[in-house]
Amino acid sequence: QVQPVESGGGLVQAGGSLRLSCAASGSISSIDFMGWYRQAPGKQRELVAVSIGGRTNYADSVKGRFTISRDNAKSTVYLQMNSLKPEDPAVYYCNIHRRGGGSDWGQGTQVTVSS
């Protein structure tokens, strides 16, 4: 198993920026791809961004504002969030897929945007 630990959430004004980090420990060699999801109250968890090899994919709602990046040497994935909007608040979760199947979730980090 892999243990992802998120950090970097907090309160920011609309239009501001935050950078989330997810550091992985455990079976690092089994990591395949890494991504970020979010879940707002009363809503389903949704994919925000994923980094697969050298490719990245984003939800339409965050394209052009969020950037996912990965530091393999540190087993860490980041989510740079710019131009935050009132619809972005949620608990943001790191998800790490392992080679051979299965994935592990972090505990989540809260992002709050004030208008």
All heavy atoms as an XYZ file, in Angstrom:
858
protein
N       0.822     -1.198      0.000
C       0.000      0.000      0.000
C       0.856      1.247      0.000
O       2.029      1.230      0.364
C      -0.907      0.027      1.253
C      -2.210     -0.696      1.083
C      -3.167     -0.407      2.206
O      -2.770     -0.216      3.345
N      -4.450     -0.400      1.892
N       0.210      2.329     -0.419
C       0.853      3.646     -0.411
C       0.048      4.541      0.510
O      -1.189      4.473      0.527
C       0.897      4.236     -1.833
C       1.487      5.635     -1.812
C       1.699      3.334     -2.771
N       0.720      5.350      1.270
C       0.042      6.283      2.172
C       0.244      7.703      1.661
O       1.330      8.269      1.796
C       0.581      6.176      3.602
C       0.235      4.880      4.294
C       1.172      3.736      3.906
O       2.372      3.904      3.867
N       0.599      2.561      3.626
N      -0.798      8.307      1.095
C      -0.698      9.698      0.655
C      -1.077     10.635      1.799
O      -2.048     10.376      2.511
C      -1.727      9.796     -0.476
C      -2.314      8.420     -0.637
C      -2.034      7.689      0.630
N      -0.341     11.712      1.945
C      -0.645     12.708      2.975
C      -0.690     14.077      2.313
O       0.309     14.560      1.786
C       0.410     12.706      4.098
C       0.080     13.795      5.112
C       0.460     11.337      4.771
N      -1.879     14.689      2.343
C      -2.070     16.001      1.726
C      -1.747     17.116      2.714
O      -1.884     16.953      3.932
C      -3.513     16.187      1.236
C      -4.020     15.147      0.263
C      -4.875     14.106      0.935
O      -4.677     13.869      2.134
O      -5.740     13.508      0.255
N      -1.385     18.253      2.158
C      -1.197     19.470      2.940
C      -1.397     20.657      2.019
O      -1.422     20.510      0.789
C       0.203     19.502      3.570
O       1.201     19.488      2.569
N      -1.546     21.821      2.618
C      -1.611     23.043      1.841
C      -2.976     23.665      1.701
O      -3.107     24.745      1.124
N      -4.006     23.018      2.205
C      -5.325     23.622      2.139
C      -5.448     24.812      3.070
O      -4.553     25.087      3.871
N      -6.561     25.513      2.957
C      -6.775     26.655      3.829
C      -7.822     27.583      3.275
O      -8.598     27.216      2.384
N      -7.835     28.784      3.812
C      -8.793     29.811      3.418
C      -8.100     30.827      2.529
O      -7.014     31.321      2.859
C      -9.358     30.500      4.665
C     -10.241     31.726      4.449
C     -11.514     31.344      3.708
C     -10.563     32.386      5.785
N      -8.731     31.141      1.423
C      -8.173     32.120      0.501
C      -9.309     32.940     -0.081
O     -10.446     32.455     -0.192
C      -7.361     31.407     -0.607
C      -8.256     30.539     -1.487
C      -6.576     32.400     -1.438
N      -9.017     34.163     -0.451
C     -10.036     35.003     -1.085
C     -10.236     34.577     -2.540
O      -9.312     34.039     -3.180
C      -9.619     36.470     -1.041
C      -9.771     37.133      0.317
C      -9.574     38.631      0.240
O      -8.756     39.104     -0.533
N     -10.311     39.366      1.059
N     -11.407     34.821     -3.042
C     -11.677     34.554     -4.454
C     -10.646     35.295     -5.308
O     -10.314     36.453     -5.043
C     -13.085     34.989     -4.823
N     -10.138     34.588     -6.301
C      -9.090     35.140     -7.143
C      -7.687     34.820     -6.663
O      -6.711     35.042     -7.384
N      -7.598     34.282     -5.464
C      -6.295     33.952     -4.891
C      -5.795     32.590     -5.311
O      -6.407     31.917     -6.159
N      -4.680     32.197     -4.707
C      -4.023     30.947     -5.082
C      -3.681     30.119     -3.857
O      -3.478     30.655     -2.759
C      -2.722     31.244     -5.844
O      -2.963     31.962     -7.029
N      -3.631     28.824     -4.067
C      -3.159     27.873     -3.073
C      -2.393     26.785     -3.799
O      -2.689     26.488     -4.965
C      -4.318     27.229     -2.308
C      -4.998     27.988     -1.174
C      -6.192     27.190     -0.666
C      -4.026     28.284     -0.047
N      -1.442     26.188     -3.100
C      -0.765     25.022     -3.656
C      -0.925     23.853     -2.685
O      -0.521     23.951     -1.519
C       0.716     25.269     -3.923
C       1.342     24.096     -4.679
C       2.775     24.340     -5.077
N       3.719     24.049     -4.009
C       4.964     23.645     -4.215
N       5.415     23.478     -5.445
N       5.776     23.422     -3.195
N      -1.505     22.789     -3.180
C      -1.657     21.572     -2.399
C      -0.496     20.635     -2.694
O       0.000     20.589     -3.819
C      -2.976     20.874     -2.721
C      -4.247     21.707     -2.610
C      -5.469     20.834     -2.912
C      -4.375     22.341     -1.255
N      -0.103     19.904     -1.673
C       0.948     18.901     -1.827
C       0.428     17.563     -1.337
O      -0.383     17.493     -0.411
C       2.191     19.279     -1.020
O       2.726     20.512     -1.425
N       0.919     16.512     -1.954
C       0.588     15.152     -1.517
C       1.871     14.347     -1.540
O       2.417     14.062     -2.610
C      -0.459     14.534     -2.428
S      -0.763     12.777     -2.082
N       2.335     13.996     -0.368
C       3.567     13.212     -0.241
C       3.197     11.755      0.010
O       2.380     11.453      0.887
C       4.412     13.748      0.904
N       3.795     10.881     -0.752
C       3.493      9.457     -0.637
C       4.589      8.730      0.111
O       5.774      9.031     -0.032
C       3.320      8.847     -2.026
N       4.174      7.777      0.899
C       5.130      6.906      1.588
C       4.633      5.467      1.479
O       3.532      5.219      1.006
C       5.273      7.311      3.060
O       4.034      7.209      3.725
N       5.445      4.545      1.890
C       5.055      3.144      1.791
C       5.660      2.501      0.554
O       6.848      2.683      0.278
N       4.831      1.818     -0.204
C       5.300      1.089     -1.389
C       5.460      2.043     -2.570
O       4.719      1.979     -3.557
C       4.326     -0.043     -1.731
O       4.196     -0.963     -0.669
N       6.456      2.906     -2.478
C       6.660      3.953     -3.486
C       6.882      3.360     -4.862
O       6.407      3.900     -5.873
C       7.841      4.847     -3.086
C       7.602      5.484     -1.733
C       8.091      5.911     -4.141
C       6.353      6.330     -1.674
N       7.575      2.259     -4.935
C       7.897      1.677     -6.237
C       6.659      1.178     -6.972
O       6.705      0.927     -8.173
C       8.880      0.523     -6.059
O       8.311     -0.486     -5.239
N       5.560      1.055     -6.261
C       4.340      0.562     -6.902
C       3.483      1.680     -7.483
O       2.463      1.410     -8.118
C       3.500     -0.236     -5.896
O       2.960      0.621     -4.908
N       3.893      2.936     -7.274
C       3.089      4.063     -7.740
C       3.046      4.087     -9.263
O       4.078      4.038     -9.923
C       3.629      5.387     -7.202
C       3.465      5.450     -5.689
C       2.903      6.559     -7.859
C       4.077      6.692     -5.062
N       1.838      4.181     -9.786
C       1.662      4.295    -11.231
C       1.313      5.742    -11.574
O       2.149      6.480    -12.074
C       0.562      3.329    -11.685
C       0.452      3.245    -13.192
O       1.210      3.942    -13.891
O      -0.401      2.487    -13.679
N       0.116      6.142    -11.311
C      -0.209      7.540    -11.570
C      -0.899      8.176    -10.364
O      -1.404      7.483     -9.479
C      -1.028      7.714    -12.847
C      -2.322      6.952    -12.892
C      -3.519      7.543    -12.486
C      -2.359      5.658    -13.391
C      -4.707      6.854    -12.561
C      -3.550      4.965    -13.470
C      -4.728      5.562    -13.041
N      -0.907      9.493    -10.348
C      -1.369     10.244     -9.185
C      -2.336     11.317     -9.621
O      -2.191     11.892    -10.708
C      -0.163     10.885     -8.459
C       0.942      9.890     -8.127
S       2.454     10.671     -7.517
C       2.027     10.914     -5.793
N      -3.303     11.581     -8.774
C      -4.288     12.578     -9.145
C      -4.907     13.259     -7.944
O      -4.669     12.880     -6.795
N      -5.694     14.265     -8.254
C      -6.432     15.012     -7.241
C      -7.924     14.944     -7.541
O      -8.342     15.075     -8.702
C      -5.989     16.473     -7.236
C      -4.630     16.696     -6.681
C      -3.455     16.777     -7.381
C      -4.286     16.871     -5.305
N      -2.412     16.987     -6.517
C      -2.898     17.049     -5.234
C      -5.015     16.905     -4.124
C      -2.223     17.254     -4.035
C      -4.351     17.100     -2.928
C      -2.970     17.275     -2.888
N      -8.692     14.752     -6.498
C     -10.141     14.771     -6.556
C     -10.638     15.790     -5.537
O      -9.883     16.218     -4.659
C     -10.725     13.401     -6.207
C     -10.501     12.332     -7.247
C      -9.242     11.792     -7.471
C     -11.565     11.845     -8.011
C      -9.049     10.804     -8.435
C     -11.382     10.853     -8.955
C     -10.124     10.337     -9.160
O      -9.931      9.362    -10.103
N     -11.887     16.133     -5.649
C     -12.482     17.016     -4.638
C     -13.925     16.618     -4.395
O     -14.593     16.049     -5.275
C     -12.388     18.482     -5.043
C     -13.222     18.872     -6.245
C     -12.957     20.338     -6.621
N     -13.749     20.762     -7.770
C     -13.623     21.942     -8.372
N     -12.731     22.825     -7.912
N     -14.378     22.253     -9.392
N     -14.387     16.931     -3.214
C     -15.772     16.647     -2.857
C     -16.314     17.801     -2.042
O     -15.814     18.109     -0.961
C     -15.877     15.350     -2.062
C     -17.306     14.904     -1.812
C     -17.393     13.481     -1.292
O     -16.419     12.927     -0.774
N     -18.567     12.871     -1.426
N     -17.340     18.433     -2.601
C     -18.033     19.525     -1.915
C     -19.220     18.934     -1.151
O     -19.713     17.855     -1.492
C     -18.494     20.560     -2.923
N     -19.694     19.639     -0.126
C     -20.829     19.124      0.658
C     -22.032     18.820     -0.224
O     -22.424     19.640     -1.059
C     -21.123     20.278      1.616
C     -19.835     20.986      1.763
C     -19.171     20.898      0.419
N     -22.583     17.643     -0.058
C     -23.767     17.262     -0.811
C     -23.506     16.842     -2.244
O     -24.452     16.559     -2.986
N     -22.244     16.805     -2.626
C     -21.916     16.434     -4.005
C     -21.019     15.200     -4.034
O     -20.392     14.842     -3.039
C     -21.220     17.594     -4.723
C     -22.095     18.813     -4.904
C     -21.403     19.856     -5.762
C     -22.305     21.054     -6.013
N     -21.640     22.078     -6.869
N     -20.970     14.582     -5.188
C     -20.102     13.414     -5.345
C     -18.655     13.849     -5.519
O     -18.377     14.963     -5.966
C     -20.552     12.599     -6.568
C     -21.857     11.846     -6.358
C     -22.117     10.844     -7.465
O     -21.699     11.040     -8.605
N     -22.801      9.759     -7.139
N     -17.772     12.958     -5.164
C     -16.352     13.226     -5.377
C     -16.096     13.259     -6.881
O     -16.587     12.407     -7.625
C     -15.511     12.135     -4.713
C     -14.041     12.455     -4.619
C     -13.309     11.457     -3.733
N     -13.802     11.476     -2.353
C     -13.216     10.825     -1.361
N     -12.134     10.088     -1.590
N     -13.724     10.887     -0.151
N     -15.306     14.245     -7.317
C     -15.041     14.399     -8.740
C     -13.547     14.541     -8.995
O     -12.794     15.059     -8.154
C     -15.764     15.636     -9.296
C     -15.340     16.944     -8.681
C     -16.000     18.150     -9.333
O     -16.733     17.983    -10.317
O     -15.739     19.275     -8.857
N     -13.158     14.089    -10.174
C     -11.770     14.216    -10.578
C     -11.457     15.674    -10.889
O     -12.211     16.348    -11.590
C     -11.506     13.352    -11.821
C     -10.112     13.480    -12.425
C      -9.064     12.907    -11.492
C     -10.070     12.768    -13.786
N     -10.330     16.150    -10.368
C      -9.878     17.507    -10.659
C      -8.741     17.460    -11.685
O      -8.782     18.156    -12.701
C      -9.383     18.206     -9.381
C      -8.805     19.568     -9.712
C     -10.521     18.324     -8.374
N      -7.736     16.656    -11.419
C      -6.580     16.579    -12.310
C      -5.843     15.269    -12.059
O      -5.870     14.740    -10.948
C      -5.637     17.754    -12.085
N      -5.204     14.776    -13.107
C      -4.449     13.533    -12.970
C      -3.170     13.643    -13.790
O      -3.152     14.283    -14.853
C      -5.286     12.313    -13.417
C      -5.667     12.404    -14.870
C      -4.568     11.016    -13.103
N      -2.115     13.058    -13.270
C      -0.821     13.024    -13.958
C      -0.493     11.574    -14.242
O      -0.315     10.766    -13.314
C       0.260     13.644    -13.073
O       1.542     13.470    -13.654
N      -0.426     11.247    -15.560
C      -0.163      9.868    -15.974
C       1.046      9.903    -16.895
O       0.949     10.386    -18.030
C      -1.368      9.260    -16.721
C      -2.626      9.329    -15.858
C      -1.064      7.810    -17.105
C      -3.871      8.842    -16.555
N       2.151      9.406    -16.407
C       3.375      9.486    -17.186
C       3.688     10.939    -17.451
O       3.729     11.745    -16.540
N       3.852     11.290    -18.679
C       4.126     12.676    -19.020
C       2.891     13.471    -19.397
O       2.985     14.624    -19.815
N       1.736     12.864    -19.211
C       0.493     13.529    -19.612
C      -0.323     13.977    -18.401
O      -0.226     13.386    -17.327
C      -0.347     12.574    -20.456
C       0.293     12.200    -21.787
C      -0.543     11.163    -22.521
N      -0.499      9.867    -21.875
C      -1.570      9.260    -21.389
N      -2.760      9.823    -21.469
N      -1.471      8.070    -20.806
N      -1.079     15.029    -18.606
C      -1.979     15.521    -17.570
C      -3.373     15.707    -18.142
O      -3.529     16.027    -19.331
C      -1.487     16.859    -16.999
O      -1.339     17.807    -18.068
C      -0.147     16.702    -16.298
N      -4.354     15.501    -17.312
C      -5.745     15.731    -17.696
C      -6.424     16.524    -16.592
O      -6.138     16.327    -15.411
C      -6.479     14.413    -17.928
C      -6.060     13.745    -19.220
O      -6.148     14.333    -20.287
N      -5.598     12.510    -19.146
N      -7.343     17.383    -16.992
C      -8.021     18.251    -16.040
C      -9.526     18.224    -16.267
O      -9.999     18.047    -17.385
C      -7.542     19.703    -16.209
C      -6.083     19.915    -15.917
C      -5.143     19.844    -16.940
C      -5.645     20.191    -14.627
C      -3.794     20.033    -16.672
C      -4.300     20.390    -14.353
C      -3.383     20.303    -15.380
O      -2.054     20.498    -15.107
N     -10.236     18.462    -15.188
C     -11.669     18.696    -15.317
C     -11.854     20.016    -16.054
O     -11.056     20.950    -15.908
C     -12.314     18.767    -13.944
N     -12.909     20.103    -16.851
C     -13.158     21.312    -17.621
C     -13.264     22.535    -16.710
O     -12.853     23.635    -17.084
C     -14.451     21.171    -18.433
C     -14.285     20.231    -19.608
O     -13.137     19.927    -20.003
O     -15.317     19.769    -20.154
N     -13.795     22.347    -15.523
C     -14.040     23.475    -14.624
C     -12.748     24.098    -14.081
O     -12.795     25.215    -13.552
C     -14.918     23.019    -13.457
O     -14.299     21.961    -12.739
N     -11.633     23.395    -14.196
C     -10.384     23.939    -13.641
C      -9.317     24.181    -14.713
O      -8.243     24.696    -14.397
C      -9.814     23.019    -12.546
C     -10.858     22.737    -11.475
C      -9.251     21.724    -13.120
N      -9.600     23.826    -15.947
C      -8.609     24.015    -17.010
C      -8.200     25.475    -17.104
O      -9.051     26.376    -17.078
C      -9.175     23.542    -18.349
C      -9.155     22.043    -18.534
C      -9.722     21.638    -19.889
C      -9.715     20.137    -20.053
N     -10.351     19.712    -21.321
N      -6.910     25.690    -17.211
C      -6.391     27.040    -17.324
C      -6.163     27.722    -15.992
O      -5.541     28.786    -15.927
N      -6.664     27.116    -14.909
C      -6.491     27.719    -13.585
C      -5.650     26.834    -12.660
O      -4.892     27.339    -11.842
C      -7.846     27.949    -12.926
C      -8.766     28.883    -13.705
C     -10.016     29.233    -12.904
N     -10.845     28.064    -12.628
C     -11.193     27.683    -11.401
N     -10.775     28.360    -10.345
N     -11.971     26.622    -11.225
N      -5.816     25.527    -12.789
C      -5.102     24.580    -11.929
C      -4.014     23.880    -12.729
O      -4.180     23.617    -13.927
C      -6.051     23.522    -11.370
C      -7.061     24.026    -10.376
C      -7.262     25.372    -10.149
C      -7.818     23.118     -9.659
C      -8.196     25.818     -9.230
C      -8.760     23.544     -8.725
C      -8.947     24.900     -8.533
N      -2.923     23.562    -12.044
C      -1.838     22.825    -12.675
C      -1.375     21.703    -11.749
O      -1.049     21.960    -10.589
C      -0.648     23.738    -12.980
O      -1.071     24.816    -13.829
C       0.455     22.963    -13.696
N      -1.359     20.504    -12.281
C      -0.838     19.364    -11.522
C       0.597     19.110    -11.944
O       0.939     19.220    -13.126
C      -1.714     18.101    -11.731
C      -1.266     16.970    -10.794
C      -1.710     17.650    -13.180
C      -2.223     15.778    -10.789
N       1.432     18.819    -10.975
C       2.822     18.494    -11.275
C       3.292     17.417    -10.311
O       2.688     17.202     -9.259
C       3.711     19.735    -11.188
O       3.674     20.274     -9.884
N       4.350     16.762    -10.701
C       4.790     15.602     -9.923
C       6.302     15.638     -9.785
O       7.012     15.899    -10.755
C       4.324     14.335    -10.645
C       4.666     13.035     -9.984
C       3.954     11.899    -10.713
N       4.456     10.600    -10.306
C       3.970      9.436    -10.725
N       2.958      9.421    -11.576
N       4.487      8.303    -10.309
N       6.776     15.394     -8.595
C       8.205     15.278     -8.327
C       8.450     13.826     -7.936
O       8.216     13.436     -6.792
C       8.613     16.235     -7.210
C      10.114     16.259     -6.967
O      10.789     15.268     -7.305
O      10.603     17.248     -6.431
N       8.901     13.044     -8.883
C       9.085     11.611     -8.624
C      10.160     11.346     -7.585
O      10.070     10.390     -6.817
C       9.418     10.881     -9.914
C       8.239     10.815    -10.857
O       7.086     10.707    -10.422
N       8.497     10.883    -12.151
N      11.177     12.195     -7.555
C      12.260     12.004     -6.587
C      11.745     12.142     -5.155
O      12.263     11.508     -4.233
C      13.372     13.007     -6.839
N      10.712     12.968     -4.984
C      10.133     13.175     -3.654
C       8.848     12.401     -3.458
O       8.223     12.500     -2.396
C       9.870     14.663     -3.431
C      11.123     15.530     -3.410
C      10.762     16.987     -3.144
C      12.009     17.856     -3.093
N      11.682     19.286     -2.843
N       8.445     11.653     -4.489
C       7.172     10.920     -4.438
C       6.037     11.845     -4.026
O       5.203     11.510     -3.168
C       7.281      9.735     -3.454
O       8.315      8.867     -3.822
N       6.021     13.005     -4.634
C       5.060     14.044     -4.264
C       4.362     14.568     -5.511
O       4.983     14.737     -6.559
C       5.767     15.199     -3.539
O       6.375     14.695     -2.340
C       4.781     16.289     -3.162
N       3.081     14.807     -5.362
C       2.311     15.445     -6.431
C       1.735     16.745     -5.877
O       1.365     16.822     -4.708
C       1.207     14.498     -6.963
C       0.180     14.152     -5.888
C       0.540     15.085     -8.193
N       1.706     17.756     -6.725
C       1.249     19.079     -6.326
C       0.027     19.477     -7.156
O      -0.168     19.004     -8.279
C       2.354     20.115     -6.551
C       3.643     19.803     -5.839
C       4.677     19.151     -6.512
C       3.834     20.159     -4.510
C       5.877     18.856     -5.876
C       5.036     19.865     -3.856
C       6.046     19.213     -4.547
O       7.227     18.925     -3.907
N      -0.742     20.365     -6.603
C      -1.831     20.981     -7.336
C      -1.770     22.481     -7.085
O      -2.070     22.944     -5.982
C      -3.194     20.419     -6.923
C      -4.375     20.920     -7.744
C      -4.302     20.370     -9.179
C      -5.712     20.520     -7.116
N      -1.314     23.202     -8.094
C      -1.290     24.667     -8.014
C      -2.643     25.183     -8.462
O      -3.064     24.916     -9.594
C      -0.182     25.229     -8.906
C      -0.118     26.745     -8.913
C       0.278     27.341     -7.579
O       1.204     26.834     -6.926
N      -0.407     28.387     -7.160
N      -3.308     25.898     -7.589
C      -4.647     26.395     -7.878
C      -4.608     27.911     -7.916
O      -4.325     28.559     -6.893
C      -5.631     25.905     -6.807
C      -5.632     24.392     -6.633
S      -6.910     23.832     -5.487
C      -6.318     24.548     -3.958
N      -4.870     28.477     -9.065
C      -4.898     29.933     -9.254
C      -6.313     30.384     -9.583
O      -7.158     29.594    -10.007
C      -3.949     30.331    -10.374
C      -2.497     29.979    -10.077
O      -2.061     29.992     -8.924
N      -1.745     29.680    -11.126
N      -6.530     31.661     -9.425
C      -7.839     32.246     -9.753
C      -8.980     31.448     -9.126
O      -9.955     31.093     -9.790
C      -8.022     32.305    -11.273
O      -6.979     33.044    -11.886
N      -8.842     31.178     -7.847
C      -9.855     30.368     -7.167
C     -11.208     31.065     -7.178
O     -11.307     32.290     -7.025
C      -9.410     30.058     -5.749
C      -8.367     28.937     -5.672
C      -7.589     29.004     -4.372
C      -9.037     27.586     -5.825
N     -12.238     30.265     -7.375
C     -13.595     30.766     -7.511
C     -14.453     30.275     -6.345
O     -14.121     29.285     -5.684
C     -14.198     30.267     -8.824
C     -13.468     30.716    -10.070
C     -14.160     30.160    -11.306
C     -13.487     30.632    -12.586
N     -14.159     30.104    -13.802
N     -15.591     30.921     -6.143
C     -16.503     30.486     -5.066
C     -16.987     29.050     -5.235
O     -17.418     28.434     -4.246
C     -17.661     31.481     -5.181
C     -17.034     32.696     -5.755
C     -16.005     32.190     -6.722
N     -16.927     28.499     -6.445
C     -17.374     27.118     -6.657
C     -16.274     26.083     -6.439
O     -16.505     24.887     -6.599
C     -17.951     26.941     -8.072
C     -17.020     27.335     -9.195
C     -17.293     28.747     -9.690
O     -17.604     29.622     -8.857
O     -17.180     28.955    -10.922
N     -15.056     26.541     -6.080
C     -13.958     25.602     -5.871
C     -13.859     25.005     -4.462
O     -13.166     24.003     -4.286
C     -12.624     26.280     -6.193
C     -12.448     26.574     -7.665
O     -12.862     25.731     -8.492
O     -11.905     27.653     -7.982
N     -14.494     25.585     -3.446
C     -14.344     25.028     -2.098
C     -14.791     23.579     -2.017
O     -15.816     23.190     -2.573
C     -15.253     25.918     -1.235
C     -15.323     27.202     -1.982
C     -15.263     26.816     -3.429
N     -13.977     22.786     -1.350
C     -14.259     21.360     -1.207
C     -13.143     20.764     -0.356
O     -12.153     21.443     -0.040
C     -14.287     20.678     -2.575
N     -13.329     19.515     -0.016
C     -12.208     18.754      0.523
C     -11.479     18.150     -0.669
O     -12.108     17.482     -1.507
C     -12.673     17.651      1.489
C     -11.476     16.843      1.988
C     -13.431     18.251      2.662
N     -10.209     18.406     -0.763
C      -9.404     17.920     -1.881
C      -8.626     16.676     -1.421
O      -7.959     16.695     -0.381
C      -8.446     19.006     -2.361
C      -9.136     20.052     -3.200
C     -10.047     20.941     -2.642
C      -8.898     20.132     -4.578
C     -10.706     21.882     -3.419
C      -9.548     21.084     -5.365
C     -10.445     21.948     -4.774
O     -11.096     22.886     -5.552
N      -8.750     15.639     -2.229
C      -8.130     14.353     -1.906
C      -7.079     13.977     -2.940
O      -7.293     14.141     -4.142
C      -9.178     13.243     -1.886
C     -10.229     13.387     -0.821
C     -11.423     14.048     -1.083
C     -10.039     12.842      0.450
C     -12.401     14.168     -0.117
C     -11.020     12.957      1.428
C     -12.190     13.635      1.129
O     -13.159     13.740      2.104
N      -6.005     13.444     -2.451
C      -4.978     12.865     -3.314
C      -5.300     11.387     -3.516
O      -5.700     10.693     -2.565
C      -3.618     13.026     -2.646
S      -2.235     12.289     -3.520
N      -5.141     10.929     -4.726
C      -5.370      9.520     -5.028
C      -4.177      8.974     -5.794
O      -3.739      9.589     -6.769
C      -6.642      9.358     -5.858
C      -6.927      7.914     -6.205
O      -6.665      7.478     -7.321
N      -7.449      7.168     -5.258
N      -3.685      7.851     -5.345
C      -2.510      7.251     -5.978
C      -2.855      5.850     -6.450
O      -3.277      5.002     -5.652
C      -1.326      7.194     -4.986
C      -0.927      8.609     -4.584
C      -0.149      6.442     -5.605
C       0.167      8.674     -3.558
N      -2.697      5.642     -7.742
C      -2.937      4.327     -8.330
C      -1.654      3.521     -8.314
O      -0.582      4.028     -8.635
C      -3.449      4.471     -9.758
C      -4.890      4.819     -9.826
N      -5.871      3.910    -10.178
C      -5.537      5.985     -9.593
C      -7.043      4.498    -10.151
N      -6.880      5.758     -9.806
N      -1.806      2.263     -7.973
C      -0.664      1.365     -7.923
C      -0.612      0.472     -9.162
O      -1.654      0.126     -9.730
C      -0.759      0.478     -6.680
C      -0.499      1.210     -5.385
C      -0.696      0.302     -4.193
N      -2.029      0.460     -3.616
C      -2.963     -0.469     -3.592
N      -2.750     -1.641     -4.132
N      -4.126     -0.239     -3.007
N       0.596      0.160     -9.576
C       0.743     -0.789    -10.685
C       0.126     -2.115    -10.271
O       0.283     -2.547     -9.137
C       2.216     -0.996    -11.021
C       2.881      0.230    -11.616
C       4.306     -0.058    -12.065
N       4.925      1.124    -12.605
C       5.558      2.034    -11.872
N       5.670      1.850    -10.575
N       6.094      3.096    -12.439
N      -0.584     -2.706    -11.197
C      -1.240     -3.972    -10.893
C      -2.638     -3.800    -10.344
O      -3.353     -4.782    -10.135
N      -3.032     -2.553    -10.141
C      -4.391     -2.305     -9.685
C      -4.473     -1.811     -8.264
O      -3.571     -2.025     -7.459
N      -5.568     -1.185     -7.946
C      -5.785     -0.654     -6.608
C      -5.303      0.776     -6.487
O      -4.442      1.228     -7.239
N      -5.895      1.501     -5.560
C      -5.476      2.878     -5.331
C      -5.626      3.204     -3.858
O      -6.333      2.507     -3.113
C      -6.291      3.852     -6.182
O      -7.637      3.903     -5.755
N      -4.974      4.260     -3.456
C      -4.985      4.694     -2.057
C      -5.352      6.168     -1.975
O      -4.915      6.971     -2.804
C      -3.613      4.466     -1.422
C      -3.210      3.007     -1.432
O      -3.790      2.233     -0.661
O      -2.328      2.638     -2.237
N      -6.135      6.489     -0.988
C      -6.607      7.859     -0.798
C      -5.939      8.496      0.414
O      -5.708      7.832      1.431
C      -8.118      7.866     -0.565
C      -8.934      7.452     -1.751
C      -9.378      6.203     -2.052
C      -9.399      8.315     -2.793
N     -10.096      6.231     -3.223
C     -10.129      7.506     -3.694
C      -9.276      9.675     -3.060
C     -10.739      8.039     -4.844
C      -9.884     10.195     -4.194
C     -10.596      9.389     -5.068
N      -5.705      9.807      0.298
C      -5.276     10.554      1.451
C      -6.470     10.929      2.309
O      -7.626     10.623      1.974
N      -6.196     11.636      3.383
C      -7.269     11.986      4.316
C      -8.038     13.227      3.884
O      -9.109     13.509      4.414
C      -6.685     12.195      5.724
C      -6.051     13.548      5.977
C      -4.723     13.745      5.275
O      -4.149     12.806      4.711
N      -4.188     14.974      5.340
N      -7.483     13.942      2.923
C      -8.139     15.130      2.415
C      -7.661     16.397      3.088
O      -7.206     16.383      4.233
N      -7.766     17.487      2.365
C      -7.419     18.802      2.910
C      -8.485     19.794      2.461
O      -8.903     19.789      1.305
C      -6.005     19.239      2.474
O      -5.658     20.470      3.125
C      -5.889     19.409      0.967
N      -8.934     20.610      3.384
C     -10.052     21.527      3.113
C      -9.564     22.788      2.409
O      -8.573     23.402      2.824
C     -10.730     21.916      4.420
C     -11.869     22.903      4.266
C     -13.101     22.277      3.619
O     -13.563     21.231      4.040
N     -13.635     22.938      2.582
N     -10.266     23.146      1.358
C     -10.035     24.413      0.669
C     -11.296     25.250      0.800
O     -12.390     24.789      0.445
C      -9.679     24.183     -0.813
C      -9.643     25.513     -1.563
C      -8.337     23.474     -0.933
N     -11.148     26.458      1.290
C     -12.274     27.383      1.472
C     -11.959     28.666      0.737
O     -10.841     29.188      0.836
C     -12.507     27.662      2.958
O     -12.708     26.424      3.652
C     -13.737     28.533      3.154
N     -12.926     29.159     -0.004
C     -12.756     30.387     -0.771
C     -13.769     31.405     -0.285
O     -14.985     31.133     -0.298
C     -12.922     30.130     -2.283
C     -12.734     31.428     -3.066
C     -11.932     29.079     -2.760
N     -13.296     32.553      0.125
C     -14.197     33.617      0.570
C     -14.422     34.609     -0.567
O     -13.523     34.900     -1.347
C     -13.598     34.341      1.775
O     -12.388     34.987      1.419
N     -15.633     35.088     -0.645
C     -15.959     36.031     -1.746
C     -15.842     37.474     -1.280
O     -15.637     37.747     -0.113
C     -17.365     35.755     -2.258
O     -18.284     35.829     -1.203
